[in-house]
Amino acid sequence: MTLTIPDVQNWKPDELTTASAAIGKLYTGLDQTVKDSTTKIESVDWKGNAATAAKTRMDLEKTRASAVSQALMGLQKAFTQQVDNLGRAKTKVLQMRDNALHVPAPSTMPAFDVAPDGTVDPQKRVDWLNQHRGKLTDAEITAQTTQIRADAARCQADIVQALKDAEGVAEQAVSAVNTAKGTVDSAYAALGDPATGAGAAAAPAPAPVAPTAVSAPSSTNSTPYHAASYTSHGGGGGSSYGGGGGSHMSFGSDAPLSKPSGNVAQWIAQAKQVLISMGYPPDQINDAAIATIIEHESGGDPNAINNWDSNAAAGHPSKGLMQCIDSTFNQWAAPGHSDIWNPVDNIVAGCRYSIGRYGSLNQVPGVVAVSNNGSYVGY
């Protein structure tokens, strides 16, 4: 892929927002249909083989539908994340091009010529200078010509770099959407025959396990942890990623029964090293911002699970320090850090999602709100 300025100018990232909204309606409708069907089956007062068969079939369809719903949610988030990324990349390219076309007032010299590939030609401006030299000496003409050519070279470098960055964003967007679409295709293929229910059942979400000691804190020698509930410190609405602050976290069969060793500061430090090793700039990984998200999403408890919101009702509750749902965690988990209950793995995935969507952790809405003495909002 070799992008040109017109290519990027023709991008319409807002159309992804429309697609994202349509996908959101689709999985919300699917979740509601499954919920309504389950309620109807459970409300029927019947017994015997037919009742058992109906319940078994409903459980099967619920498992299959949950896999499709999670896959659709992952596709929606892929679209949403790429809207911001593509929009910023487009703005940057056009801004760099406009800089080359801008002539500071009150000068009447012509703009640079900018080719589609970002090449900037200073010749029109050089010719204009020679035609309007007035009382300038040859030395002054030479100096100004040199400056014009240097300005053109700088503008060209900025445009070419912006195009290169835009190409990387576009490739990442295609990869992210294709990956999410592949998950949807797999989940859909596993639905089986709609009339008989025959076919391979969709695989349920991976069962969570306690954190292991692979570049992360271990649960070895940890003490049993059976807290009944947790209420977060922050306010705010539902999170686009998971918890959303202000939620009541409980610990059921889906959560580990042991608390990993270490503390939030240590987990953040280890996660930061993982992110830096992956190439993330250290200035994008603000410890205080991560701590703010953790405090309001889970209160610092790596075993927190949200069992009450719409995500939980759809069968995929938010989990862990950063309150990740399974599908989004799986999309943003780092290689070798795929345990949602491992606090370091959870932080790494949450940070990668936040940076991918907002540009940096400092720009996460809840972090911005708290830094301005406002109420935390979910991310």
C-alpha positions as CSV (number, residue, x, y, z in Angstrom):
1,M,0.0,0.0,0.0
2,T,1.4,3.4,-1.0
3,L,-0.9,6.2,0.0
4,T,-1.2,9.6,-1.7
5,I,-2.7,12.8,-0.3
6,P,-5.9,12.4,-2.4
7,D,-6.2,8.8,-1.1
8,V,-6.2,10.1,2.5
9,Q,-8.4,13.1,1.7
10,N,-11.1,10.7,0.4
11,W,-11.1,8.7,3.6
12,K,-14.5,8.8,5.3
13,P,-13.9,7.4,8.8
14,D,-17.3,8.7,10.0
15,E,-18.9,6.0,7.9
16,L,-17.4,3.5,10.3
17,T,-19.4,5.1,13.1
18,T,-22.6,4.3,11.2
19,A,-21.4,0.7,10.8
20,S,-20.5,0.5,14.5
21,A,-23.9,1.7,15.5
22,A,-25.6,-0.9,13.3
23,I,-23.5,-3.6,14.8
24,G,-24.3,-2.4,18.3
25,K,-28.1,-2.7,17.5
26,L,-27.5,-6.1,16.2
27,Y,-25.8,-7.6,19.2
28,T,-28.1,-5.7,21.6
29,G,-31.1,-7.2,19.8
30,L,-29.5,-10.6,19.9
31,D,-28.9,-10.4,23.6
32,Q,-32.4,-9.3,24.3
33,T,-33.9,-12.0,22.1
34,V,-31.9,-14.7,24.0
35,K,-32.9,-13.1,27.3
36,D,-36.6,-13.1,26.4
37,S,-36.5,-16.6,25.1
38,T,-34.8,-17.9,28.3
39,T,-37.4,-16.1,30.4
40,K,-40.2,-17.7,28.5
41,I,-38.7,-21.2,28.7
42,E,-38.2,-20.8,32.5
43,S,-41.7,-19.4,33.0
44,V,-43.4,-22.5,31.6
45,D,-44.4,-24.9,34.3
46,W,-43.7,-28.3,32.7
47,K,-41.7,-31.4,33.4
48,G,-40.6,-34.5,31.6
49,N,-38.4,-35.2,28.6
50,A,-39.8,-32.4,26.5
51,A,-39.1,-29.9,29.2
52,T,-35.6,-31.2,29.6
53,A,-35.0,-31.1,25.8
54,A,-36.3,-27.6,25.6
55,K,-34.0,-26.4,28.4
56,T,-31.0,-28.2,26.9
57,R,-31.7,-26.6,23.5
58,M,-32.1,-23.2,25.1
59,D,-28.8,-23.5,27.0
60,L,-27.1,-24.6,23.7
61,E,-28.5,-21.6,21.8
62,K,-27.6,-19.3,24.7
63,T,-24.0,-20.4,24.6
64,R,-23.8,-20.1,20.8
65,A,-25.6,-16.7,20.8
66,S,-23.3,-15.4,23.5
67,A,-20.2,-16.2,21.4
68,V,-21.8,-14.4,18.4
69,S,-22.7,-11.4,20.7
70,Q,-19.1,-11.1,22.0
71,A,-17.7,-11.4,18.5
72,L,-20.0,-8.7,17.3
73,M,-19.1,-6.5,20.2
74,G,-15.4,-7.0,19.3
75,L,-16.1,-6.0,15.7
76,Q,-18.0,-2.9,16.9
77,K,-15.1,-1.8,19.1
78,A,-12.7,-2.4,16.2
79,F,-14.7,0.0,14.1
80,T,-15.0,2.6,16.9
81,Q,-11.3,2.5,17.7
82,Q,-10.3,2.9,14.0
83,V,-12.6,6.0,13.5
84,D,-10.5,8.0,15.9
85,N,-7.2,6.7,14.5
86,L,-8.1,7.2,10.9
87,G,-9.5,10.7,11.6
88,R,-6.4,11.8,13.4
89,A,-4.2,10.5,10.6
90,K,-6.3,12.2,7.9
91,T,-6.2,15.5,9.8
92,K,-2.4,15.3,10.1
93,V,-1.8,14.7,6.4
94,L,-4.1,17.5,5.3
95,Q,-2.6,19.9,7.9
96,M,1.0,19.2,6.7
97,R,-0.2,19.7,3.1
98,D,-1.9,23.0,4.0
99,N,1.3,24.2,5.7
100,A,3.1,23.9,2.4
101,L,0.3,25.7,0.6
102,H,0.2,28.5,3.2
103,V,1.9,31.8,2.4
104,P,2.4,34.1,5.4
105,A,0.8,37.6,5.1
106,P,1.6,40.1,3.8
107,S,3.8,38.3,1.3
108,T,2.3,37.8,-2.2
109,M,4.7,35.0,-3.2
110,P,3.1,31.9,-4.6
111,A,2.5,28.7,-2.6
112,F,4.7,25.6,-3.0
113,D,3.5,23.1,-5.5
114,V,2.6,19.9,-3.7
115,A,2.4,16.6,-5.6
116,P,0.0,13.8,-4.6
117,D,2.9,11.7,-3.2
118,G,3.9,14.6,-0.9
119,T,6.8,16.0,-3.1
120,V,7.1,19.8,-2.6
121,D,8.5,21.9,-5.5
122,P,9.8,25.3,-4.5
123,Q,10.5,26.5,-8.0
124,K,7.5,28.9,-8.4
125,R,8.5,30.7,-5.3
126,V,12.2,30.9,-6.3
127,D,11.2,32.3,-9.7
128,W,8.9,34.8,-8.1
129,L,11.8,35.9,-5.8
130,N,14.0,36.5,-8.8
131,Q,11.3,38.5,-10.6
132,H,10.7,40.7,-7.6
133,R,14.2,41.1,-6.3
134,G,14.0,44.9,-6.2
135,K,17.1,46.2,-4.5
136,L,18.2,42.9,-3.1
137,T,21.8,42.0,-3.6
138,D,22.9,38.7,-5.2
139,A,24.0,37.5,-1.7
140,E,20.6,38.3,-0.3
141,I,18.9,36.5,-3.2
142,T,21.1,33.5,-2.7
143,A,20.3,33.4,1.1
144,Q,16.5,33.7,0.5
145,T,16.6,31.1,-2.2
146,T,18.4,28.7,0.1
147,Q,15.8,29.4,2.8
148,I,12.9,28.8,0.4
149,R,14.4,25.4,-0.7
150,A,14.9,24.5,3.0
151,D,11.3,25.4,3.8
152,A,10.1,23.2,0.9
153,A,12.3,20.3,2.0
154,R,10.9,20.6,5.6
155,C,7.3,20.7,4.4
156,Q,8.0,17.7,2.1
157,A,9.5,15.7,5.0
158,D,6.5,16.5,7.2
159,I,4.0,15.4,4.5
160,V,5.8,12.2,3.6
161,Q,6.1,11.3,7.3
162,A,2.3,12.0,7.8
163,L,1.5,9.8,4.8
164,K,3.7,7.0,6.2
165,D,2.0,7.2,9.5
166,A,-1.4,7.2,7.8
167,E,-0.4,4.1,5.9
168,G,0.5,2.4,9.1
169,V,-2.8,3.4,10.7
170,A,-4.7,2.1,7.6
171,E,-2.9,-1.2,7.7
172,Q,-3.6,-1.5,11.4
173,A,-7.3,-0.7,10.8
174,V,-7.6,-3.3,8.1
175,S,-5.9,-5.9,10.3
176,A,-8.0,-5.1,13.4
177,V,-11.3,-5.2,11.5
178,N,-10.4,-8.4,9.6
179,T,-9.4,-10.1,12.8
180,A,-12.7,-9.1,14.5
181,K,-14.6,-10.1,11.4
182,G,-12.9,-13.5,11.5
183,T,-14.1,-14.0,15.0
184,V,-17.7,-13.1,14.0
185,D,-17.5,-15.5,11.0
186,S,-16.3,-18.4,13.3
187,A,-19.0,-17.7,15.9
188,Y,-21.7,-17.5,13.2
189,A,-20.5,-20.8,11.5
190,A,-20.8,-22.5,14.9
191,L,-24.5,-21.6,15.3
192,G,-25.6,-24.9,13.6
193,D,-28.9,-25.7,12.0
194,P,-31.5,-23.1,13.2
195,A,-34.4,-25.7,13.1
196,T,-32.8,-28.8,14.7
197,G,-29.9,-27.2,16.6
198,A,-27.5,-29.7,14.9
199,G,-23.9,-28.6,14.4
200,A,-20.9,-27.7,16.5
201,A,-21.7,-25.6,19.5
202,A,-19.9,-22.3,19.7
203,A,-17.0,-22.5,22.1
204,P,-17.7,-20.7,25.4
205,A,-15.4,-17.9,26.6
206,P,-12.2,-19.3,28.1
207,A,-12.6,-20.1,31.7
208,P,-10.5,-17.7,33.9
209,V,-7.6,-19.0,35.8
210,A,-5.6,-17.5,38.6
211,P,-2.6,-15.3,37.6
212,T,0.6,-17.2,36.8
213,A,4.2,-16.1,37.3
214,V,5.0,-15.3,33.6
215,S,6.4,-11.8,33.6
216,A,3.7,-11.0,36.1
217,P,2.8,-11.4,39.8
218,S,2.1,-14.9,40.9
219,S,-0.7,-16.2,43.1
220,T,1.7,-18.6,44.8
221,N,1.6,-18.3,48.6
222,S,-1.4,-15.9,48.3
223,T,-4.1,-16.0,50.9
224,P,-7.7,-17.0,50.1
225,Y,-9.8,-14.1,49.1
226,H,-13.6,-14.3,49.6
227,A,-14.8,-10.7,49.7
228,A,-18.5,-10.5,49.2
229,S,-18.7,-7.3,47.3
230,Y,-17.0,-4.1,46.4
231,T,-18.3,-0.6,45.6
232,S,-16.0,1.6,43.5
233,H,-15.0,5.1,44.7
234,G,-16.0,6.8,41.4
235,G,-19.1,8.0,39.7
236,G,-19.8,7.9,36.0
237,G,-21.7,5.9,33.5
238,G,-21.2,2.6,31.8
239,S,-17.8,2.0,30.3
240,S,-17.2,1.4,26.7
241,Y,-14.5,-1.0,27.7
242,G,-15.9,-2.7,30.7
243,G,-16.8,-1.6,34.2
244,G,-17.5,2.1,34.1
245,G,-17.0,3.2,37.7
246,G,-19.6,3.4,40.4
247,S,-20.4,-0.2,39.9
248,H,-20.9,-3.0,42.5
249,M,-18.3,-5.7,42.0
250,S,-19.1,-9.2,43.3
251,F,-17.2,-12.4,43.3
252,G,-18.9,-15.4,42.0
253,S,-18.0,-18.6,40.2
254,D,-16.4,-16.7,37.4
255,A,-13.7,-15.1,39.6
256,P,-10.6,-16.7,41.1
257,L,-10.7,-17.4,44.8
258,S,-7.2,-16.2,45.5
259,K,-5.6,-12.7,45.4
260,P,-2.3,-12.5,43.6
261,S,0.7,-11.2,45.4
262,G,1.9,-7.6,45.0
263,N,0.1,-4.3,44.9
264,V,-1.2,-1.9,42.3
265,A,2.0,0.1,42.1
266,Q,4.0,-3.0,41.4
267,W,1.6,-4.3,38.8
268,I,1.6,-0.9,37.0
269,A,5.4,-0.9,37.0
270,Q,5.5,-4.4,35.5
271,A,2.8,-3.6,32.9
272,K,4.7,-0.4,31.9
273,Q,7.8,-2.4,31.2
274,V,5.8,-4.8,29.0
275,L,4.4,-1.9,27.0
276,I,7.7,-0.2,26.6
277,S,9.2,-3.5,25.4
278,M,6.4,-3.6,22.7
279,G,7.5,-0.1,21.5
280,Y,5.0,2.1,23.3
281,P,6.6,5.5,24.1
282,P,7.1,5.9,27.8
283,D,5.4,9.3,27.7
284,Q,2.2,7.6,26.6
285,I,2.2,5.4,29.7
286,N,1.3,7.7,32.6
287,D,1.4,5.8,35.9
288,A,-1.0,8.2,37.6
289,A,-3.5,7.9,34.8
290,I,-3.4,4.1,35.0
291,A,-3.8,4.3,38.8
292,T,-6.8,6.6,38.3
293,I,-8.5,4.2,36.0
294,I,-7.9,1.3,38.3
295,E,-9.1,3.1,41.4
296,H,-12.4,4.0,39.8
297,E,-13.0,0.8,37.8
298,S,-12.1,-1.8,40.4
299,G,-10.8,-0.1,43.5
300,G,-7.5,-1.9,42.9
301,D,-8.9,-5.4,43.2
302,P,-7.6,-7.8,40.5
303,N,-10.5,-10.2,41.2
304,A,-13.3,-7.7,40.7
305,I,-16.1,-8.7,38.4
306,N,-19.1,-6.7,37.4
307,N,-22.2,-8.9,37.5
308,W,-24.9,-6.3,37.1
309,D,-24.6,-4.1,33.9
310,S,-25.6,-4.7,30.3
311,N,-22.4,-6.6,29.5
312,A,-23.0,-9.0,32.4
313,A,-26.6,-9.5,31.3
314,A,-25.3,-10.4,27.8
315,G,-23.1,-13.1,29.4
316,H,-19.7,-11.3,29.2
317,P,-19.1,-9.3,32.5
318,S,-16.2,-6.9,33.0
319,K,-13.3,-8.4,34.9
320,G,-10.1,-7.5,36.7
321,L,-8.3,-4.3,37.6
322,M,-9.2,-2.4,34.4
323,Q,-12.6,-4.0,34.1
324,C,-12.1,-5.7,30.7
325,I,-14.7,-7.8,29.0
326,D,-13.4,-11.0,27.4
327,S,-13.7,-10.0,23.7
328,T,-11.9,-6.7,24.1
329,F,-9.3,-8.1,26.4
330,N,-8.6,-10.9,23.8
331,Q,-8.3,-8.2,21.1
332,W,-5.8,-6.1,23.0
333,A,-3.9,-8.6,25.1
334,A,-0.1,-8.7,24.5
335,P,1.6,-11.9,23.3
336,G,2.4,-14.0,26.4
337,H,0.0,-12.0,28.5
338,S,-3.4,-13.5,27.8
339,D,-4.8,-14.1,31.3
340,I,-7.5,-11.6,32.0
341,W,-7.3,-12.3,35.8
342,N,-3.5,-11.6,35.9
343,P,-3.3,-8.0,37.0
344,V,-0.3,-7.2,34.8
345,D,-2.0,-8.7,31.7
346,N,-5.2,-6.9,32.5
347,I,-3.4,-3.5,32.8
348,V,-1.4,-4.1,29.6
349,A,-4.6,-4.8,27.6
350,G,-6.5,-1.9,29.1
351,C,-3.6,0.5,28.4
352,R,-3.3,-0.7,24.8
353,Y,-7.0,-0.2,24.2
354,S,-6.9,3.3,25.8
355,I,-3.9,4.4,23.8
356,G,-5.4,2.9,20.6
357,R,-8.7,4.7,21.1
358,Y,-7.7,8.0,22.8
359,G,-4.0,8.5,21.7
360,S,-2.7,8.4,25.3
361,L,-3.8,7.5,28.8
362,N,-3.9,11.2,29.7
363,Q,-6.7,11.6,27.2
364,V,-9.0,8.9,28.6
365,P,-12.2,10.8,29.4
366,G,-12.3,9.6,33.1
367,V,-8.7,10.7,33.6
368,V,-9.4,14.1,32.1
369,A,-12.5,14.5,34.2
370,V,-10.8,13.6,37.5
371,S,-7.8,15.9,36.7
372,N,-10.3,18.8,36.3
373,N,-11.9,18.0,39.6
374,G,-14.9,16.3,37.9
375,S,-16.6,12.9,38.3
376,Y,-15.0,9.9,36.7
377,V,-16.6,8.5,33.6
378,G,-16.0,5.0,32.2
379,Y,-13.7,4.5,29.3
